């Protein structure tokens, strides 16, 4: 019998098939997008490098401003064929005040280290753990997140203002196309400077309470002042938005939970204050908004002397409770959802919707 040349055998010739030849080159078995560990953000020309955990720990109302269209926490490009090459940095352009972002980052970092401690200093969490592990002193201590997480009240204000100068010959006005002349632009600039100087948080809302006798708004002020704010508090950050008649403000305070710490002793709990603090849990992961109009008359000075200007301001408050975490357990969610509910200025506080731009 004639011997069969293995090279001519149809069975052994399969080894020359391009299908089997693929096994001779490295194959990337996981084609799933790679989750980002750090994000590179460009906030109006200022670069930030932020851990993913830090971003996920920020208040949802702030995240909505940073990423109004959502944020993908995975790389947008497929891994290159050369596995030795590093992926280029993916920079996210963000239209948000960089100083405001730095204020939020610094506050949350300080609050997290104070509560959870760092590598050298224990935090408040270690002492409060005894309240959770010990006998239950009230019906909520076993499930109340205020015992195990640092709570921060987040209050934001978006203020759009409209300047109405007196109608005088040769005074501020608009041209035939409806564009403001230089005098009217100067009135708008000075109106913004005036409002920037009004840094007290509750003055405008208290003025509206006194005018409308709105009991719900008064209760809102009282609740915030019992939970961490003072009536004379000022905004932690306040600035004009570029090229807009708009002022953005934000204030962050620690929620008063009624827990008092003592050196070397178990903390005490004021359960009445804890009950008040628990009301703010309604705004945890559920930011709410309040909208109202505020009208005042102010005296502005120009080259021709002082003039009385009517200032109308549309104020939008966003209230949220944020619970900081030492780390994030689950990062499977790759996109922040954007609520689509509408805001009605009739009631005191409403579910959050993305701010209009």
Protein Blocks (a to p, Z undefined) as FASTA:
>chain_A
ZZddfklpmklmmmmpmklmmmmpccdfblcdcddfbdcddeehiacdddfklmmmpcfk
lmmmmmmnopafbdfbdcdfblmbccddddddddddfklmmmmmmmmmmmmmmmnopfkb
ccfklmmmmmmmmccfbfklmmmmklmpccdddddddddddddddddehiacddfkopac
fklmmmmmmmmmmmmmmmbfklmmmmmmmmnopaklmmmmmmmmmnopafkbccfbdcdd
ehiacddddddddddehiacdehiacdddfklmmmmmmmmmmgoiacddddddddddddd
dfkopcddddddddddddddddddfbdfblkbfbdcddfbdcdfkbmbdcdddddZZ
